[in-house]
Amino acid sequence: MLSYLLKNISIQIKKEIDYTLVDNTIKEIKELINYDIFNLKLNKLIHELFLDIIKPSFDYNLYYYCHTSLSSELVDRYSNLYKKILPESSPHKKVFFTSIEDKCSEFIDSINQLRSELSDKYMIKNSIVIQVLNFIHIHYMEDITVNLIASSLNISNSYLSQIFKKEIGISIIKYIINYRIEKAKELFSSSDELIYNIAEKVGFSDEKHFSKTFKKITGLTPMQYKKKNGKAKYI
């Protein structure tokens, strides 16, 4: 009778793992890490993953997998900016010897510190503007518009344009163009690629428009810049 009761208690305490829920939650967390790091929903999802889903399962292999997967995502996305935040006393091999509550709290603290680092890096305190900058820096080679960015942040075009120009001093479109030209300059200086290839890589579908824009911003044609700063390849 006692063994039967203990068995039932064990079954009630240890929850069966819903792997679909785990995968979906990890996916949602990674999307926020990459595209909306300032969204406080990220903290809530991490808390739910560690304490509401993994902890009741008593599956520390699953916990280790989730913890390292999300940490790797942060390192891949934010590189040295996140690496310097990681506590030196918490290498992966020590994960098993720390309570899930402590690791969850530590992980969320690192996210909060990363937000602060990002804010200091851009010298901007408006979290929406920082999200816009991150979005542009990731998607500059794509056909991005103010409407697309505003939709991704669930705010109006006019409000987004207003706060961005107030913080940065130029419009979103002008910032995108300037950023693309800076990326093109980097490619001209570090590669032997043809001009039209570089134009495509930085988000220009038309080479003539790219050349005209490049000269307007830099004072040089792409070919002149290439000759001055790298090895030119002629079409």
C-alpha positions, 0 to 999 in steps of 0.5 A: 500500500505504501509503495503504491502511494509513493508511486502515485505521489512521484507520478504527480510530482514529476510532470511528463515533458511536452517536447512540442511546448519546449520546442515552441517556447525555445523558438519564441525566445530565440526570435525575441533574442534576435529581433526584439531583445527589449521586449519584457515578454522575453523574461517571462518566457525564460521564467516559464521555460525553466521553472514551469516546464523543465523544473517539474520534469526533473530532466536535467539533460533537457535543462542543460540543452535549453540553457546552452542552446539559448546561451549560444544564441545570445553569443551568436547574435551579440558576440563579445558584447554578451560574452563579457557579461557571462559570469566567469564562475558559471561554465557549462559544466557547473550548470548541473550543480546550481539550482534551476531557480538560480540559473534562471535568475542569472540568465534573466539578469544577463539579458537585462545587462545586455539590454543596458550594454546595447543602450550604452553602445548606441548612446540611446535610451529609447528601446524602440529606436535601439530595436529599429537599429538592430533590425536595420543592421540585420536586414539592411541587405533586404528590401526593408521599408518603414512600414515593414519595421513599424509592423514588426514592432506593432507601432504606427509609421508616423510614431516610429519615424518621429521618435527615430528622427528625434533620437538619431537626427535623420530619417529611417530611410536615410539611415538605411541608405547611409548604413548600406553605403558604409557596408559597401565601403567595407566590402570594396576595401576587403574583397575583389568582388564586382561592383554590381555584386556588392550593390546587391549584397548591400540591398541595391537592386539597381547598379546605376542607382547604387553608383549614384547614391554612393557618389552622392554620399562619399564624393567618389564613384564606386570604381574610384573608391575601389581603386583608392581603397582596394583592388578593382575588378572591371565588368 
